[in-house]
Amino acid sequence: MTTRLTDPYSRPVSNLRISLTPRCNLSCIYCHAEGENAPESEMPAEDIREIMRVAAKFGIRSVKFTGGEPLLRKDLVSIVESVPEGMESSLTTNGIFLAPLAAELKRAGLNRVNVSLDSLNHETYKKIAGSDHLDEVLEGIRTALEVGLTPVKLNMVVLEGINDAEIDDFLAFVRGNRNLVLQLIELMHFKNCEKHSDLNGLEGILASRSKQILTRRMHHRKKYCLDGAEVEVVRPLHNTEFCAFCNRLRVTSDGKLKPCLLRTDNHVDIRGKSGTELEALFKEAVALREPFFR
């Protein structure tokens, strides 16, 4: 019998986000490194497999692999192959190495990908990411669509004065393709990046133009359907709904189980743990969960 994990605020945990590496081949101006601070060596694949096994035992239904850049892990395909039966798997990537690996990842059982893409302009892309790999990323998106890693969600962090004028270009890019979804993401305050763009006004515009507005269970965020384009808005800051409907636990690349992305003071160390000891640590982490914004 499956034991469901529910925190003290009656929020069930159904999603696990695992950072596979702190390494990345870009240096984006807003990167928060998944909250990791001077991480130790990466967890071995055996630890990751055991974490997913215990998560599945507790009824967690989906896992997302992140980084850094997860495609830098040489054992990524075998990690994907070890996802427990019945658990959906996805991956967030900057897309640079996606094209040559997409088909293999699909065969290994990966369901879909999120691709970080903050600009469709070469110069702007370079300004944000530190180097220009836009062509490789676009090829990765095309290949992911071809092999069926869908829906492909494009993660665009909206930066005031840098890429906020490109939103219509992104809408045109995803329009007419049911397997492409645009996610507009509010900048979080890390690395002293002073380019925060308030997305309240933008949501109002999207709502006024949409033929249909849906509400996702994840963070209770809205999905806007307008003119053949599907758009989600991710607003974690000062957002009580974002926190009230959070269903996710995070695992850092060095083996810390984090109840909250926005905190670094309440993690649980699970590296090298297994069996009943790891199960007890999952329960401990869930008991520590509380909404950051209330």
C-alpha positions as CSV (number, residue, x, y, z in Angstrom):
1,M,0.0,0.0,0.0
2,T,1.4,3.4,-1.0
3,T,1.9,5.9,1.8
4,R,1.3,9.5,0.6
5,L,3.4,12.3,2.0
6,T,1.5,15.4,3.2
7,D,3.0,18.3,5.0
8,P,1.7,20.1,8.1
9,Y,-0.2,22.5,5.8
10,S,-2.1,19.7,4.1
11,R,-0.1,20.0,0.9
12,P,0.5,16.6,-0.7
13,V,4.0,16.0,-2.2
14,S,3.7,14.5,-5.7
15,N,6.7,15.9,-7.5
16,L,10.5,15.5,-7.1
17,R,13.1,17.8,-8.7
18,I,16.6,16.4,-8.7
19,S,19.7,18.5,-9.6
20,L,22.2,16.1,-11.2
21,T,25.1,18.5,-11.4
22,P,26.2,22.0,-10.4
23,R,28.2,22.2,-13.6
24,C,27.0,24.3,-16.5
25,N,28.4,25.5,-19.9
26,L,26.7,28.9,-19.7
27,S,27.0,31.8,-17.2
28,C,23.5,33.3,-17.2
29,I,23.3,36.7,-15.5
30,Y,20.4,35.6,-13.3
31,C,21.4,32.0,-12.4
32,H,20.5,31.0,-8.8
33,A,22.3,27.5,-9.1
34,E,19.2,25.8,-7.6
35,G,20.1,27.4,-4.2
36,E,23.4,25.4,-4.0
37,N,26.4,27.0,-2.3
38,A,29.8,25.6,-3.0
39,P,28.4,22.1,-3.7
40,E,30.5,19.0,-3.0
41,S,30.9,16.2,-5.6
42,E,27.9,15.0,-7.5
43,M,25.7,12.2,-6.2
44,P,26.5,8.9,-7.8
45,A,23.8,7.3,-10.0
46,E,23.2,4.6,-7.3
47,D,22.1,7.3,-4.8
48,I,19.8,8.9,-7.4
49,R,18.1,5.5,-8.2
50,E,17.5,4.9,-4.5
51,I,16.0,8.3,-4.0
52,M,13.6,7.8,-6.9
53,R,12.7,4.3,-5.6
54,V,11.7,5.7,-2.2
55,A,9.9,8.7,-3.8
56,A,7.8,6.2,-5.8
57,K,7.0,4.3,-2.7
58,F,5.6,7.5,-1.2
59,G,3.4,8.0,-4.2
60,I,5.5,10.7,-5.9
61,R,4.4,10.5,-9.5
62,S,6.9,12.7,-11.4
63,V,10.5,13.5,-11.4
64,K,12.3,16.4,-13.1
65,F,16.1,16.3,-13.7
66,T,17.9,19.7,-13.6
67,G,21.3,21.1,-13.0
68,G,23.4,23.1,-13.6
69,E,23.2,21.5,-17.0
70,P,22.0,17.8,-16.7
71,L,23.2,16.9,-20.2
72,L,26.8,17.2,-18.9
73,R,26.3,14.0,-16.9
74,K,27.9,11.2,-18.8
75,D,25.6,8.7,-17.1
76,L,22.4,10.7,-17.7
77,V,20.8,8.0,-20.0
78,S,21.3,5.3,-17.4
79,I,19.8,7.5,-14.8
80,V,16.7,8.1,-16.9
81,E,16.5,4.4,-17.6
82,S,16.3,3.8,-13.8
83,V,13.2,6.0,-13.3
84,P,10.6,3.7,-11.5
85,E,7.8,2.3,-13.6
86,G,4.7,4.6,-13.6
87,M,6.7,7.8,-12.7
88,E,6.8,10.5,-15.3
89,S,10.2,11.9,-16.1
90,S,11.2,15.3,-17.6
91,L,14.4,17.3,-17.9
92,T,15.3,21.0,-17.9
93,T,18.2,21.9,-20.1
94,N,19.8,24.9,-21.8
95,G,19.4,22.8,-25.0
96,I,23.0,23.1,-26.3
97,F,23.6,19.4,-26.3
98,L,20.0,18.3,-26.8
99,A,19.9,17.6,-30.5
100,P,22.5,14.7,-30.4
101,L,21.0,13.2,-27.3
102,A,17.2,13.6,-27.7
103,A,16.5,10.3,-29.5
104,E,18.6,8.3,-27.0
105,L,16.8,10.0,-24.0
106,K,13.4,9.3,-25.5
107,R,14.4,5.6,-25.9
108,A,15.5,5.6,-22.3
109,G,12.1,6.6,-21.2
110,L,12.2,10.4,-20.8
111,N,8.8,11.9,-21.4
112,R,9.5,15.6,-22.1
113,V,11.9,18.5,-21.8
114,N,11.9,22.1,-20.7
115,V,14.4,24.2,-22.6
116,S,15.8,27.5,-21.2
117,L,15.6,30.1,-24.0
118,D,15.6,33.7,-23.0
119,S,16.0,35.3,-26.4
120,L,15.6,34.6,-30.1
121,N,18.2,37.3,-30.9
122,H,21.8,36.2,-31.1
123,E,23.2,39.3,-29.4
124,T,20.7,39.4,-26.6
125,Y,21.1,35.6,-26.1
126,K,24.9,36.2,-25.7
127,K,24.3,39.1,-23.3
128,I,22.2,37.0,-21.0
129,A,24.0,33.6,-21.3
130,G,27.6,34.8,-21.7
131,S,28.1,33.1,-25.1
132,D,26.0,32.6,-28.2
133,H,24.6,29.0,-28.7
134,L,21.2,30.1,-30.0
135,D,21.5,28.0,-33.2
136,E,22.3,24.8,-31.2
137,V,19.4,25.4,-28.9
138,L,17.0,25.9,-31.7
139,E,18.2,22.7,-33.3
140,G,17.7,20.9,-30.0
141,I,14.2,22.1,-29.8
142,R,13.4,20.9,-33.3
143,T,14.9,17.5,-32.6
144,A,13.0,17.2,-29.3
145,L,9.8,17.8,-31.2
146,E,10.7,15.3,-33.8
147,V,11.5,12.4,-31.4
148,G,8.4,13.1,-29.2
149,L,9.9,14.7,-26.0
150,T,6.7,16.7,-25.8
151,P,5.3,19.0,-24.9
152,V,8.5,21.0,-25.2
153,K,8.2,23.9,-22.7
154,L,10.3,27.0,-23.4
155,N,11.5,28.7,-20.2
156,M,11.9,32.4,-20.7
157,V,13.1,34.5,-17.7
158,V,11.7,37.9,-18.4
159,L,14.4,40.6,-17.9
160,E,13.4,44.2,-17.9
161,G,15.1,46.2,-20.6
162,I,16.8,43.2,-22.0
163,N,14.3,40.7,-23.5
164,D,10.9,41.9,-22.3
165,A,10.3,43.4,-25.8
166,E,10.6,39.9,-27.3
167,I,7.5,38.3,-25.8
168,D,5.4,38.8,-29.0
169,D,8.3,37.1,-30.9
170,F,8.1,34.1,-28.6
171,L,4.3,33.9,-28.9
172,A,4.8,33.8,-32.7
173,F,7.5,31.1,-32.3
174,V,5.2,28.8,-30.4
175,R,1.9,29.7,-32.2
176,G,0.3,26.9,-34.1
177,N,2.4,24.1,-32.6
178,R,0.4,22.2,-29.9
179,N,3.6,20.6,-28.7
180,L,5.3,23.9,-27.8
181,V,4.4,25.8,-24.6
182,L,5.9,29.1,-23.6
183,Q,6.6,29.6,-19.9
184,L,7.2,33.2,-18.8
185,I,9.2,33.2,-15.6
186,E,9.5,36.0,-13.1
187,L,13.1,36.8,-12.2
188,M,14.1,35.8,-8.7
189,H,16.5,38.0,-6.8
190,F,19.9,36.3,-7.0
191,K,23.4,37.3,-8.1
192,N,22.4,41.0,-7.8
193,C,20.7,40.9,-11.2
194,E,18.6,44.1,-11.1
195,K,16.4,43.3,-14.1
196,H,13.3,42.2,-12.3
197,S,10.1,42.6,-14.4
198,D,6.8,42.6,-12.7
199,L,4.6,40.2,-14.5
200,N,1.3,41.3,-13.1
201,G,0.5,43.7,-15.9
202,L,1.6,41.1,-18.5
203,E,-0.8,38.5,-17.0
204,G,-3.6,41.0,-17.4
205,I,-2.8,41.5,-21.0
206,L,-2.6,37.8,-21.6
207,A,-5.9,37.3,-19.9
208,S,-7.6,39.9,-22.0
209,R,-6.4,38.3,-25.2
210,S,-7.0,34.7,-24.3
211,K,-9.9,32.5,-25.5
212,Q,-9.4,30.1,-22.6
213,I,-7.7,30.3,-19.2
214,L,-6.9,27.1,-17.3
215,T,-5.5,26.7,-13.8
216,R,-2.7,24.2,-13.3
217,R,-2.5,22.2,-10.0
218,M,1.3,23.0,-9.8
219,H,1.5,26.3,-7.9
220,H,-2.1,27.1,-9.0
221,R,-0.6,29.0,-12.0
222,K,-2.6,30.1,-15.0
223,K,-2.3,28.7,-18.5
224,Y,-3.4,31.2,-21.2
225,C,-4.6,30.0,-24.7
226,L,-4.5,32.8,-27.2
227,D,-4.3,32.8,-31.0
228,G,-2.9,29.3,-31.2
229,A,-0.2,29.9,-28.6
230,E,-0.1,28.3,-25.1
231,V,1.5,30.4,-22.4
232,E,2.1,29.8,-18.7
233,V,3.3,32.4,-16.2
234,V,5.5,31.4,-13.3
235,R,5.5,34.0,-10.5
236,P,7.2,32.7,-7.3
237,L,7.8,36.1,-5.6
238,H,5.4,37.4,-3.0
239,N,2.9,34.9,-4.4
240,T,0.8,33.1,-1.7
241,E,-0.8,30.9,-4.2
242,F,2.5,29.7,-5.6
243,C,3.5,28.5,-2.1
244,A,0.1,27.3,-1.0
245,F,-0.2,24.9,-3.9
246,C,3.5,23.8,-4.0
247,N,3.7,20.0,-4.3
248,R,7.5,19.6,-4.9
249,L,10.6,18.4,-3.0
250,R,14.0,19.3,-4.4
251,V,17.3,17.3,-4.2
252,T,20.5,19.2,-4.7
253,S,23.4,17.7,-6.7
254,D,25.3,17.0,-3.5
255,G,22.5,15.1,-1.8
256,K,20.4,17.6,0.2
257,L,16.6,17.2,0.3
258,K,15.2,20.7,0.2
259,P,11.6,21.4,1.4
260,C,11.6,24.9,-0.2
261,L,13.5,26.5,-3.1
262,L,13.6,29.9,-1.4
263,R,15.3,28.7,1.8
264,T,18.7,27.2,2.5
265,D,18.4,26.7,6.3
266,N,16.1,23.6,6.5
267,H,17.5,20.9,4.2
268,V,18.0,17.3,5.1
269,D,21.1,15.4,4.1
270,I,20.2,12.2,2.3
271,R,23.5,11.5,0.4
272,G,24.4,7.8,0.7
273,K,21.3,6.9,2.6
274,S,19.0,4.1,1.6
275,G,16.1,1.9,2.8
276,T,14.2,2.7,5.9
277,E,16.7,5.4,6.9
278,L,16.1,7.3,3.7
279,E,12.3,6.9,4.1
280,A,12.5,8.5,7.5
281,L,14.5,11.4,6.1
282,F,11.9,12.0,3.4
283,K,9.2,12.2,6.2
284,E,11.5,14.6,8.1
285,A,11.9,16.9,5.1
286,V,8.1,16.9,4.4
287,A,7.4,17.8,8.1
288,L,9.7,20.9,7.6
289,R,7.7,22.2,4.6
290,E,5.9,25.5,5.1
291,P,4.8,28.2,2.7
292,F,7.5,30.9,2.3
293,F,4.9,33.5,1.3
294,R,1.6,33.3,3.3
